[in-house]
Amino acid sequence: MKRYLITISLLLSFGLLLTGQSSDPFVSKCVMNAGNDAKYLKDFRIQLGKATAQNELRYKANMSLWKNTKYRFTMCSTDDSKGQLFLSIKDDANKVVLSSYDKNSGKTYPFVDFVCNKSGIYQLNFDFTDGQQGSGVGVVSMVK
């Protein structure tokens, strides 16, 4: 009975992953930017106005990541966005473990790969450069 329930759960989960692709053309294009070796997991649609203060990243989401798994985070901004969408990932100790924005050079990377060293809940923080307004999508993929 236990095997039967596990098998059904896995089949349902697999089915949800297969049908989880978005019909939004912008999201689909961003998913394609992740590359052929990446399997889509989730997307975050972000729309933010101009920030009044630039000390905190404005869009926050939690996601469970698994140890020894390589993830690819792809960020896409719409053409009418004033800034570029970037990502910062914090662990359970609130320590930044990865960012797609290099403050020293001012460079924003369209995607970053992350090999998770510890399973747990991670905080994904999105914002636009210089607190500008914009719309975009952040795509999370697992790299094969």
LINQUI-V425053 format. One line per field, one symbol per residue. phi: phi as a letter, one per 40 degrees, with the letter a starting at -180 (. if undefined). burial: + if it has 9 or more other C-alpha atoms within 8 Angstrom, else -. Layout:
# LINQUI-V425053
phi: ???
burial: ???
This chain:
# LINQUI-V425053
phi: .ccccccccccccccccccccccccccccccccchccbbdbabbcbbbccccbbcbccbbabacbbdgbcbbbbbbbcccccbccbbbbbcccgccbaacbccccgcbccabbbcccacicbccbbabdfgccibaabbbbbcc
burial: ----------------+---------++-++--+---++++-+--+----------+--+----+++-+++++++++---+-++++++++++---+--++++-----+-+++-+++--+++++++++++-+++++++++++++-
